[in-house]
Amino acid sequence: MNEDNVLEISNLHVSIDGKEILHGLNLSIARGETHVIFGPNGGGKTTLLMTIMGFPRYKITQGQIIFKGVDITHMPINQRSMMGIGIAYQRPPVVKGVKTGELVEAIIQTHSSDKNATVLAAEANMGDFLMRDINAGFSGGETKRSEMMQLLAQDPSLVLLDEPESGVDLENIALIGDLINQVLDKKHPMQRREKIGLIITHTGHVLEYVNARTGHILINGRVQCNGDPRDMLETIKVSGYTQCGGCEGGLH
């Protein structure tokens, strides 16, 4: 393993309900870097994030995930969270009977954070939501802001974001971008930054607010292309994914 890589995934095969979704995937992220994943629906993008987080439905049948020099391939989700892996879902569930503020306080206590729930709520424009049930009646933008508030409370070193711009209107997207940059500690130059990020995006809107170093195109459970994410996005807008099959090193 390259000592600069905080996350290194090698020959990863993952199955769901007996059907293989990821077929020998390789991916690495060095300290301070943010990467983005493009790809058509059903290509395995969400499966990759859920597998890194450790959800038990996603069965690793072959390969290895190394995080901070530790083999976490078969580590349970709670241990991964305590090691510093955090995720924001594309469609997080509604949780009746649990207040949003209670969840944020529990995250702060679990991770021995010095964060303050009231301050975090103000930063995410969620002050009026702390006494509401988690995601109950929330709009798309409110749900995403709540997810980012929870990540700020956890303060993870690996940030996994599944389509953070999905369902977010123009009024909220800039704030979501600011919150992502805060979670990823992007106020510091990359040489001083410890955190890493892996972001799934379909539209690429997040790239208008969050700078990403590397893009990957994931098709049929394999990384087909790696390269500059903005160049990739422009090519995808023009040609879709027709030029991605089997190219190596970059998008032709």
Secondary structure, 3 states (H helix, E strand, C coil): CCCCEEEEEEEEEEEECCEEEEEEEEEEEECCCEEEEECCCCCCHHHHHHHHHCCCCEEEEEEEEEECCEECCCCCHHHHHHHCEEEECCCCCCEEEEEHHHHHHHHHHHCCCCCCHHHHHHHCCCHHHCCCEECCCCCHHHHHHHHHHHHHHHCCCEEEEECCCCCCCHHHHHHHHHHHHHHCCCCCCHHHCCCEEEEECCCCHHHHCCCCCEEEEEECCEEEEEECHHHHHHHHHHHCCCCCCCCCCCCC
